[in-house]
Amino acid sequence: MALPRTLSVIGAGQMGIGIALVASLRAKIPVILYDRDPSQISKGLGFMDKLLAKDVSKGKISEDDAKAARARIVSISSTSSSSSSDELNWARELAERGTDMVVEAASERLSIKEGIFRALAESLSKDAVLASNTSSISITKLAGAAVDGLGPGVSRASAEGKSCAGRVVGVHFFNPVPVMKLCEVIPGLQTSEATLERAKAFAVACGKEVTTSKDVPGFVSNALLMPFINEAIMCLESRTATRDDIDKTLRLGMGHPMGPLQLADFIGLDTCLAIQETLYEGTHDSKYRPSILLGRMVDAGWLGKKSGKGFYDY
């Protein structure tokens, strides 16, 4: 299965940077990194440089490998595109640069992702794979949004609509991407077999093991993980046990590398809340109701490690 000639990654946060890095370093694919915020790109690329330098210092890769990986990555932002007044300009620039696969790694909000997929479907070539790194949002919904990007004259059930939706797929990498060995691949209801195989081949080339999940809320990974974390937060909220005792129980009693509250901090409490809300809204099952404490901490801006405060201080 042919790998993409040029990969574009949408979003220069921790996940986007990690995906760009493994695609460049492991799969040796040229990468275009896009983010609306140029300061986020600078921050992300600086973090990438530190990761590469660390791998060189540990003898995992050579200096030449690091330089080659970094050279394969270029970046664009809204301010660097030629017409910032055109909201589709960034997607058109990706198309002009020969993008034949995109991995979207933007915020875990349906409205944001739908807007991105509408722009990509309108601008990119009709054989480009449109992938999302979402950890819970329906791939089928994103595929529908992609069809809407073709204009009101194209229905989702038409041949053109089905062809467009068929190139949308989920590629759920795990954080930190350079370290975690899994990629969960999710076909939507409309995803073609060819798109699914191209997504799997890409993940394998990035050095990952691949599992496949149906397009259900949370897929396999977060349908299991997030309720577990949410229950741990509810235990803290109800004062069943202290923060330290909850995490120690899972570390020492169950052999987990870290406790659920610390893990939530590393994931990001806003991300945990967004996924838990997706599970709850997608199933209407009360067992997925987000913890009140989790919502309050997000309201307070206590998002975990990335903000300096969550269940622990950083």
C-alpha positions as CSV (number, residue, x, y, z in Angstrom):
1,M,0.0,0.0,0.0
2,A,1.5,3.3,-1.1
3,L,2.3,5.9,1.6
4,P,1.4,9.5,1.3
5,R,3.8,11.6,-0.8
6,T,3.0,14.7,1.4
7,L,1.3,14.6,4.8
8,S,-0.3,17.7,6.3
9,V,-1.0,17.8,10.0
10,I,-3.6,20.3,11.3
11,G,-2.8,21.5,14.8
12,A,0.7,22.0,16.4
13,G,-0.2,21.0,19.9
14,Q,1.3,18.0,21.6
15,M,-0.5,15.5,19.5
16,G,0.0,17.2,16.2
17,I,3.7,17.7,16.8
18,G,4.1,14.0,17.8
19,I,2.3,12.8,14.7
20,A,4.4,15.1,12.5
21,L,7.6,13.8,14.2
22,V,6.9,10.1,13.8
23,A,5.7,10.6,10.2
24,S,8.9,12.4,9.3
25,L,11.4,10.3,11.4
26,R,9.9,6.8,11.1
27,A,7.9,6.9,7.8
28,K,10.2,9.5,6.2
29,I,7.3,11.4,4.7
30,P,7.5,15.1,4.0
31,V,5.2,16.9,6.5
32,I,3.4,20.3,6.3
33,L,2.5,21.4,9.8
34,Y,-0.4,23.9,10.0
35,D,-1.7,25.9,13.0
36,R,-3.7,29.1,13.1
37,D,-1.4,30.4,15.8
38,P,2.2,31.0,14.7
39,S,3.4,31.1,18.3
40,Q,2.0,27.6,18.8
41,I,4.0,26.4,15.8
42,S,7.2,27.9,17.3
43,K,6.5,26.3,20.7
44,G,5.7,22.9,19.1
45,L,8.7,22.9,16.8
46,G,10.9,23.8,19.8
47,F,9.5,20.9,21.7
48,M,10.2,18.6,18.7
49,D,13.8,19.8,18.6
50,K,14.2,18.9,22.2
51,L,12.8,15.4,21.6
52,L,15.1,14.8,18.7
53,A,18.1,16.1,20.7
54,K,17.2,13.7,23.5
55,D,17.0,10.7,21.2
56,V,20.4,11.6,19.7
57,S,21.9,12.0,23.2
58,K,20.6,8.5,24.2
59,G,22.0,7.0,21.0
60,K,18.5,6.1,19.7
61,I,19.0,8.0,16.4
62,S,22.0,9.6,14.8
63,E,22.5,13.4,14.4
64,D,22.0,12.9,10.6
65,D,18.7,11.2,11.2
66,A,17.5,14.0,13.5
67,K,18.5,16.7,10.9
68,A,16.9,14.8,8.1
69,A,13.6,14.4,10.0
70,R,13.6,18.1,10.9
71,A,14.3,19.1,7.3
72,R,11.3,17.1,6.1
73,I,8.9,19.3,8.2
74,V,7.8,22.7,7.0
75,S,5.1,24.9,8.7
76,I,2.5,27.4,7.7
77,S,0.1,29.5,9.8
78,S,-2.8,31.7,9.0
79,T,-0.6,34.8,9.0
80,S,2.0,33.2,6.7
81,S,-0.6,32.4,4.0
82,S,-1.0,34.9,1.2
83,S,-4.6,36.0,1.9
84,S,-5.5,35.8,5.6
85,S,-9.0,37.2,4.7
86,D,-9.9,34.0,2.9
87,E,-10.8,31.4,5.6
88,L,-10.2,28.6,3.1
89,N,-6.7,29.8,2.1
90,W,-4.8,27.5,4.5
91,A,-6.5,24.5,3.0
92,R,-5.9,25.7,-0.5
93,E,-2.2,26.2,0.3
94,L,-2.0,22.6,1.5
95,A,-3.5,21.5,-1.8
96,E,-1.1,23.6,-3.8
97,R,1.8,21.9,-1.9
98,G,0.7,18.5,-3.0
99,T,-1.0,17.2,0.2
100,D,-2.4,13.7,-0.4
101,M,-3.1,12.8,3.2
102,V,-4.2,15.0,6.1
103,V,-4.3,14.2,9.8
104,E,-6.4,16.6,11.8
105,A,-5.3,17.1,15.4
106,A,-7.2,20.1,16.4
107,S,-9.2,20.7,19.7
108,E,-11.6,17.9,20.6
109,R,-14.7,19.9,19.6
110,L,-17.1,18.7,16.9
111,S,-17.8,22.2,15.5
112,I,-14.1,22.9,15.1
113,K,-13.4,19.6,13.4
114,E,-16.5,19.9,11.1
115,G,-15.2,23.2,9.8
116,I,-11.8,21.8,9.1
117,F,-13.2,18.9,7.2
118,R,-15.5,21.1,5.1
119,A,-12.5,23.2,4.1
120,L,-10.3,20.2,3.3
121,A,-12.9,18.5,1.2
122,E,-13.5,21.6,-0.8
123,S,-9.8,22.3,-1.4
124,L,-7.8,19.0,-1.6
125,S,-7.7,16.6,-4.4
126,K,-10.5,14.0,-4.5
127,D,-8.1,11.1,-3.8
128,A,-6.5,12.7,-0.7
129,V,-7.2,10.8,2.6
130,L,-8.8,13.0,5.2
131,A,-8.0,11.5,8.7
132,S,-8.8,12.7,12.2
133,N,-6.8,12.0,15.3
134,T,-10.0,12.4,17.3
135,S,-10.2,10.3,20.5
136,S,-14.0,10.1,20.7
137,I,-15.9,12.1,18.0
138,S,-17.9,10.3,15.3
139,I,-15.9,9.7,12.1
140,T,-19.3,9.3,10.4
141,K,-20.2,12.8,11.4
142,L,-16.9,14.2,10.2
143,A,-17.3,12.4,6.9
144,G,-20.7,14.0,6.5
145,A,-19.2,17.4,7.1
146,A,-16.6,16.8,4.4
147,V,-19.4,16.2,1.9
148,D,-21.1,19.5,3.0
149,G,-17.8,21.2,2.0
150,L,-18.5,20.3,-1.6
151,G,-21.5,22.7,-1.7
152,P,-25.3,22.5,-1.4
153,G,-25.6,20.8,-4.8
154,V,-24.0,17.6,-3.5
155,S,-26.0,15.4,-1.2
156,R,-24.5,13.0,1.2
157,A,-26.2,10.1,-0.5
158,S,-25.1,11.0,-4.0
159,A,-22.3,9.1,-5.8
160,E,-20.0,12.2,-5.4
161,G,-21.0,12.5,-1.7
162,K,-20.4,8.9,-0.9
163,S,-17.0,9.1,-2.7
164,C,-16.0,12.1,-0.7
165,A,-17.1,10.6,2.6
166,G,-15.3,7.4,1.7
167,R,-11.9,9.0,2.1
168,V,-12.5,10.1,5.8
169,V,-11.1,7.9,8.5
170,G,-10.0,8.0,12.1
171,V,-6.3,7.5,13.1
172,H,-6.2,7.8,16.9
173,F,-2.6,8.1,18.1
174,F,-1.8,8.1,21.8
175,N,0.1,10.6,23.9
176,P,3.0,10.9,23.9
177,V,3.0,9.9,20.2
178,P,6.7,9.1,19.8
179,V,6.6,6.7,22.8
180,M,3.2,5.0,22.7
181,K,3.1,2.0,20.4
182,L,-0.6,2.0,19.4
183,C,-2.7,3.6,16.7
184,E,-6.4,2.9,16.8
185,V,-7.9,3.1,13.3
186,I,-11.6,3.9,13.0
187,P,-13.7,3.6,9.8
188,G,-16.9,5.6,9.6
189,L,-20.0,4.2,8.1
190,Q,-18.9,5.6,4.8
191,T,-15.2,4.9,4.9
192,S,-14.0,2.9,1.9
193,E,-11.8,-0.2,2.3
194,A,-9.0,1.5,0.3
195,T,-9.0,4.4,2.7
196,L,-8.9,2.1,5.7
197,E,-6.0,0.2,4.3
198,R,-4.1,3.4,3.5
199,A,-4.6,4.6,7.0
200,K,-3.3,1.3,8.5
201,A,-0.3,1.4,6.2
202,F,0.5,4.9,7.3
203,A,0.3,4.0,11.0
204,V,2.5,1.0,10.5
205,A,5.1,3.1,8.6
206,C,5.1,5.4,11.6
207,G,6.2,2.5,13.8
208,K,2.8,1.7,15.4
209,E,0.8,-1.4,16.1
210,V,-2.7,-1.1,14.7
211,T,-6.1,-2.0,16.2
212,T,-9.5,-1.3,14.5
213,S,-12.6,-0.1,16.3
214,K,-16.1,0.5,15.0
215,D,-17.3,4.1,15.0
216,V,-19.0,4.3,18.5
217,P,-18.6,7.0,21.1
218,G,-15.0,6.8,22.5
219,F,-14.1,3.9,20.2
220,V,-12.6,1.0,22.2
221,S,-9.8,3.0,24.0
222,N,-11.7,5.8,25.5
223,A,-15.0,4.0,26.0
224,L,-13.0,2.0,28.5
225,L,-10.4,4.5,29.8
226,M,-12.5,7.7,30.4
227,P,-15.3,6.1,32.5
228,F,-12.5,4.6,34.6
229,I,-10.9,8.1,35.1
230,N,-14.3,9.6,35.7
231,E,-15.1,7.1,38.4
232,A,-11.7,7.9,40.1
233,I,-12.6,11.6,40.1
234,M,-16.0,10.8,41.6
235,C,-14.3,8.8,44.3
236,L,-12.3,11.9,45.1
237,E,-15.4,14.1,44.9
238,S,-17.3,11.9,47.3
239,R,-14.3,11.6,49.7
240,T,-14.2,7.9,49.4
241,A,-10.4,8.2,49.4
242,T,-7.7,10.8,49.1
243,R,-6.0,11.7,45.8
244,D,-2.8,9.9,46.8
245,D,-4.6,6.8,48.0
246,I,-6.7,6.5,44.9
247,D,-3.6,6.7,42.7
248,K,-1.5,4.5,45.0
249,T,-4.3,1.8,44.9
250,L,-4.1,1.6,41.1
251,R,-0.3,1.8,40.9
252,L,0.5,-0.8,43.6
253,G,-2.6,-2.9,43.6
254,M,-3.2,-3.1,39.9
255,G,0.2,-2.6,38.5
256,H,-0.7,0.6,36.6
257,P,2.3,2.8,35.7
258,M,0.5,5.8,37.1
259,G,-2.8,6.4,38.9
260,P,-6.0,7.6,37.1
261,L,-5.9,11.1,38.6
262,Q,-2.3,11.7,37.5
263,L,-3.1,10.2,34.1
264,A,-6.0,12.6,33.8
265,D,-3.6,15.5,34.5
266,F,-1.2,14.2,31.8
267,I,-4.1,13.8,29.2
268,G,-5.5,17.3,30.1
269,L,-8.7,17.7,32.2
270,D,-10.3,19.7,29.4
271,T,-9.7,16.8,27.0
272,C,-11.1,14.3,29.6
273,L,-14.2,16.3,30.0
274,A,-14.8,16.7,26.3
275,I,-14.5,13.0,25.7
276,Q,-16.7,12.1,28.7
277,E,-19.3,14.6,27.4
278,T,-19.1,12.9,24.0
279,L,-19.7,9.5,25.6
280,Y,-22.7,10.9,27.6
281,E,-24.3,12.8,24.7
282,G,-23.6,9.9,22.2
283,T,-25.3,7.2,24.4
284,H,-27.6,9.1,26.8
285,D,-26.4,6.5,29.4
286,S,-26.2,8.0,32.9
287,K,-23.1,5.8,33.6
288,Y,-21.1,8.3,31.4
289,R,-22.2,11.4,33.3
290,P,-19.1,13.6,33.8
291,S,-18.0,14.2,37.3
292,I,-19.1,17.6,38.7
293,L,-15.6,18.1,40.1
294,L,-14.1,17.5,36.7
295,G,-16.3,20.2,35.2
296,R,-15.5,22.7,37.9
297,M,-11.7,22.2,37.6
298,V,-11.9,22.9,33.9
299,D,-14.0,26.0,34.6
300,A,-11.2,27.1,37.0
301,G,-8.6,26.6,34.3
302,W,-7.0,23.8,36.2
303,L,-6.3,21.6,33.2
304,G,-3.5,19.4,34.5
305,K,0.2,19.3,33.6
306,K,-0.2,21.7,30.7
307,S,-1.6,24.5,32.9
308,G,0.6,23.8,35.9
309,K,-2.2,22.7,38.1
310,G,-4.7,19.8,38.1
311,F,-5.1,17.1,40.7
312,Y,-1.4,17.7,41.2
313,D,0.8,20.8,41.0
314,Y,3.5,21.0,38.3
